[in-house]
Amino acid sequence: MLRSTLFTLASLSLVAQTPKTEAKPSPKPAVAAAPAPSAPKAEDKIIAKVGNELIRESDIELGLQAATPQQRQQMESKPEAREQYIKSFAEFRLLVAKGKKENLQNSESFKKKLAFATDQIIASELMARDAEGLKQKLAMSDDDIKAYYDAHKDKFQTTGDLYSARHILVKVKANDQDKEGNTDAEAKAKIAKIQAELKAGKKLADLAKEYSDDPGSKNNGGLYENFPAEQMVKEFGDAVKSQPIGVVGEPVKTQFGYHIIEVTAKTPKGTLKPLESVKADIQKIIGPERQEQVWKDYLDGIKKEIPYEFYGEPKTSAAKTDVPANATPKVAPKTAAQPKSAGAKAKKAAPAAKKNS
């Protein structure tokens, strides 16, 4: 648990920290400037008084540092949330005062918890200090990704035929109450108009942006890339599999309306996918492996400085493990406390059992 907590902390530190840039020296003025007047210090208002302790605004702000960014944002946007936090903080200090009065800070329980909390802070300080170095080791270069790609090409082959195609959809109303789309006659007239413009030399990609009713591809010139034909509605998929590449086919009707389709590419089954198309997948695969290795190397380096032996979870005592697991338990001897009637019943039962046998 501590290991995962520390590594999570390291990861968060890596994301949060950015490399510091060296400040460029500003040119010296020809004439020494007069010192700027110091800004008046803001009044550190008293929020509450607990015993002899004054709780000030600066104490509240210090406590807020332990809140999450989401909690701080909520308190900044909602005055009632901040007011509730301030009230809770004052009540927290009241509990502290009561605990001190009861001398709980000198109890063994407190000392153990304080020591453990101190250890946690020390460990987090170490991780924060080393965060930049760990970040650099976690970074994956293009060479790292390519090396994995070259060594595992079998993982990045297509498992079926993939197609890329452009299309224009002219939507047909599902019924008379449907407010979107065209009637069947209107759709056919629009399709004929598009076909005429295609014959005149216009490109399907440009006409898709103008006429297509498919929001998923309209702005991309009607293009869908690297999809299995089976992923589409049957009529569309059948057309994609049968049409020659680079030729606009005849209109195809589906449940959505009429489609004009142009297949732009086909990738046969077993084709190695381009590196760029699987780069993100490779990062997800080797990312956790690299994290494990970086963490192991980090700990191994520390173990060279500090003697370390790990024995695992304590074993059970020898007294409990002396008896073999397959040993037959002995019958407990009769004691003086055993009722006589039980013994008498046992004696009577024995002849009956023998007779039945």
N, C-alpha and C positions, 0 to 999 in steps of 0.2 A: 504494500500500500504506500509506504513512504517513498519507495523508488518511483512508482507511477506518479505520485504527487509532485516529487521533485522534478521529474522529467517534463510534466505538464507545465510546471512553473517555468522551466527553462524555455519551453516552446513559446509560452506567452511573452516571456522577456524578449525572445528573438524577434517576435512580431512587433512588439512595442518599441524596441530600440532602433534608432537609425544612426548611421555613422556620423560622427561629429565632423563638421567642416572647420578648417582653420580660419579664424577671423583675419581678414586682411587689415593691416595697419592703415588707419586713416591719415591723410596728409596733414602735416602740422600747419596750423594757421600762421599767417605772417605776423599777426598781432595776437598776443595772449588774450583769450576770451575771459570775460569776467565770470567768476564761478556762479553757476545757476543757483537760484534760491532753493533751499531744501523744501520739499513738499511737507506740509503740516501732517503730522501723524494722525490717522483716524482714531477716534475715541474707541477704546476697547470696552464696550458696554457690558455692564453686569446683567446676566440673564437670571441668575438665581443665587441663593445663599443656602448652603447646607452646613449646618454647624458653624464653624468659623471659616469655612472655605467659600470663597467667592467664585462662582462659575461665570466666566466671561465669554464673549463672542468668539475670541480666539480659541478657547477650549472646544467650542462647538465645531469650528472649522477643522481643528485637529482631528476630532472624532470623525468628521465627514470623509477624511482621507481613507478610512477603512471601508467606506461604502463603495458599492459597485458603480460603474459609470451610469448604468440605467437608473439606479436609485438616486444618484446625484442629479441626473437630468430631470427626474420626476419632482424632486424637491425644488429645483430651480423653476420649473414650469407651474407647479401647484403650490401656492402659499400655504394652504392648509396642510400639505404633506410636510413642508419644512417646519411648520409650527408644531406638528405632532412629533417630529423627530426631536426638536429642541426640548419639548416637554419630557419625552422618553429619556433623553440624555440627562436631564436634571434628576429624574427619578433613579436613573442608573447610578449617579453620584451619591444619591441618598442611600442606596443599597451598599455602595462601597464604604460610606461613612459608618454604617451600622456594622459591617463586617470588621472594619478596623477597630471599632469600639469593643467588639467581642474578641479582639486579638487573633482573628483567624489568619492574619498574615504570618503568624509565627507557628502555625500548625504544620505537621509533617506533610499532610495532604497538599497544602498550599505550596510548600517548598518543592515537592516533587513536580507539581504541575508547572510551577514557575521555571524550574530547571528544564523541563521538556519544551516549554514555550520558547525559552532562550535558545535551546538547541535548534528549534525550527527556524528561528530568525537568523541564526548564524549560517545554517545550511542555505537559506534563501539568499542571504548576502553573498555567499560563495557563488551560487548559481547566477546571480545578477552580475557579479563581477566577470564571470567567464562566459556570459551569454554571447558576446560578439564573436568569440573564438568558435563556440559551438555552432553559431549561425553559419559561419564560413564553411565549416565541415559538413553541415547539412545541405548546403547548396548543391544542386545537381547541374553539371555542365552539359552542353550538347554532346560532348564526347562520351559522357557517362551514359546518356540516353541511347546514343547510337550503338555503343558497345553492348548494351542489353538487347537492343533490337537485333543486332547481327547474331547474337548468341541464342536467340529464341524466336527465330523467324517462323517456326511452326505455329507459334501462338497467334501470329498476325496474318494468317491466310484466310481468305473468304471461305465461308462454309457453304455458300450457295451463289448462284448468279446474282449480280447486283446491276442495277440499271440507273442511269441518269436521264431525265427527260424534262422537256418544257411542255407546258400545256396552257390552254385558255379554257376556262369554264364559263359557260353561259348558263346561269342558274334558271331552273324551271320551277314554278310554284308547285308546292305539294298539293294544294287545293285552292279553292276560290277564296278561302278566308286568309290565306297566306299573303301578307303584305309585301314580302320581299321576293324578287325574282320576276320572271317573265312567264307569259302563257306559252304553251308549246309552239304556237304559231309565231309569236314574237321572237322566241329563242331561235327558231329555224331561220327567220329573216335576218337576225343578227349574225348567225353563223355564216350565212351566205355572203353577207357584207364583209366579214373578216376573211373568208376564203378569196373573195375578189381582190382584197388588198394584198393578200399573200401572193396571188398570181401576178400582181402589179409590181412585185419585187420587195415589198416590205418584209421585215423580219418578224418572226413569231415572238421573239423576246420583247420587241418594242410594242407589238400589238397586245401582248399580255398585260403590260403596264396600263394600257388604255382601256381594254375591254374586259379583262378577266374578273369574274366574281369570286375567285378563290383568294381570301385574305392571307392564307399561309404562303402563297408563292407570287402573288400579283406584283409586289414591289421588287421581286428578284427576277423579273422577266419570266415568271411561270416555272422557274427551275426547282426541281427536287433532285437531290444527288444521292447516289449509292444506296438505293433502297431495293429490297427484295420485291419482286412483282406480287408475291402473295400478300404483301403488306397493304396493298391498295384494294379497292373494291374490284370484284372479279372482272367486270367488263374492261376496266382500265388496265388491270394487270395483264389480261389476255392480249390486249392491243399492244402493250409495251413489249411483250415477248415475241409477238409476230411481226411487228413493223421493222423495216430496215432502218439502220442508223442514218440520221441526217435527212430523212424524208418525212415531210408532214403527212400524216395519214388522214383517212376519211373521218368525219365526226363520229364519236362514240357516245352513246347515251348510257348514263348510269342513274342511280337514284337521286343524284344531285342536279343533273341536267345534261347538257351536251359539252363534250370535250373535244378540242382539237389538239392532237398530241404530236410531238416531235422527239423521238429518242435520240439523245446526244451521245450516249456511250453505254457499253456493256462490259462489265468485268466478270469473266468466267469464274466458276467455283475453283478454289485452290490458288487464286492469285494472291501474291504477297501485297498487302496494303502498303501504301506509301508511308514513309517514316513520319511525315508531318501529320498525317491523319490519325496516328496512334500515339503521338507524343504525350498527350495528356494521360492516356491509359498507362503508359510506361511509368510516368511520374507517380501515379497512384500505386503502382505495383512495387517500385523500388523505394518509395518514400519511407514506409514503415521499416523496411530492411535496413535502410541507411540510418534511421533513427536508433534502431537497436545497436547497430555497430558503433555509432558515434558514442552512445551511452556506455557501451562496454569498454571502448578504448579510454573514455574519460575516467571511469572507475579503475581500470587497470593501471592508469598512470598514477592515480592517488595511492593505490595499493603498493606501488613501488616505494613510496615515501613513508607510508604508515603500515606497520605490521597488521595483518588482517587474516583471521581464520573464521570460517563459517561452519558451524556444526549442525545446523538444521534444528528442527523442533525437538525438544527434549524427549528422550525415550521414556516409556513407562518403567516403573520400578521393577527390579528383578524379582521381588516377592510375588508380583502379579503375573509374571511371565514364565515362572519356573515350570508350571504344569503344561505338558504338551497339549496341543489343540485337539489331538485325536484320542486322548486318554479317556478310558471308561471310568465314570465316577463311581466311587464305592457307595454301597448302601449304608445309610446311617444306622448305627446300632440302636437297639431299643433302650429306652431310658426308664427310670423308675416312674417318671411322670406319665408314661403311656397308660391310658385307661385299660383296665382288665377286660372290660366288656368287648373291646376291639379285638383283643387276643382270642377271647372265647368265640366270637363270631368267625374269626379266621379258621379256628380248629374245626368248627362245624361245617364250614364250606369245603374243606379239603376232601372228605370222603365222597361228597356229592360229585365233586369234579372228577374224582377217580372213577366213580361208577359210570359216569357219562362217557368216559373215554373208552 
